[in-house]
């Protein structure tokens, strides 16, 4: 009697436990997937403040033409909009760093001013050029607010190259690559402004 | 009696060291531990008398696994950033429940259980807070999406953010406690004599 009651309890618990687990997993799966994608996009998109846009920029990809720039290549772009108006264009740019590819996400607002730069991928020397991979990044913050014409073309370089920017200590090539990539992206934005800002229909 | 208690303690040490890198991580773990262990205690209360021998272990196992996996899923839904950092420790909660059951924790008087829980929770919170202040230089980061936390130091001691650092800090806390109790007992003795 006691034994069969025990077996019954264990059996019921096994059945109940598996079905509850299955149900909880199943009913929460969509929300968990949504959380994952919003966390991913927040990680990628923290170059611009979350309250500036109200769309899902990662789902609003830009079709880019002539992506080979002077010093870098554009891998893709996203559009951040707020009530249908484009507020920022995000360009993924890839250039050649000191030890490998340097991938930057460059955010430019509708007036052509730089909103922020974040490095997505880099293999620079740890402790020197590797500092570009840190986030938040004081060196990359210097570029915020700059645009293609402010400073002038000559100013868009390291102080060592008679420009106006400091470099990351001990990482001239990395710094030069980043500055050139940012300048390229701003120039690209300037030249393709109409196509990039074209609002979604 | 000594051995099982040691087993419980050493198991409790894992979340204590592993999930207290920041205050928010520690609070998340306390919430998970509290909810799962509480639900386990409630569900086991009516079953305990009716079960005997091997089926008790099986029941505990099923119950703890169900509760832990449900809690884990819900944590993913509501506290995904926390879950990504501390997920490997949630599975241990199930084991913790079974060990607590077998060392007779749930049959002890309520007052002593509450006291143990409060002491453990307090230790988690203080370790989490101290590690965040001295390891990251902030306090309360990650508690809310709109608040970046108090910035206390511009830079922290990296060692404290790692598990060995937690071990060192726990050792220091224990040493401080020992020094404190010894000093008090010395004062008492001198008063008596």
Interface residues (C-beta under 8 A of the other chain):
Chain A: X2 X5 X6 X7 X9 X10 X13 X14 X16 X17 X18 X20 X21 X24 X25 X28 X31 X32 X35 X36 X39
Chain B: X47 X50 X51 X52 X55 X58 X59 X62 X63 X65 X66 X69 X70 X73 X74 X76 X77 X80 X81 X84
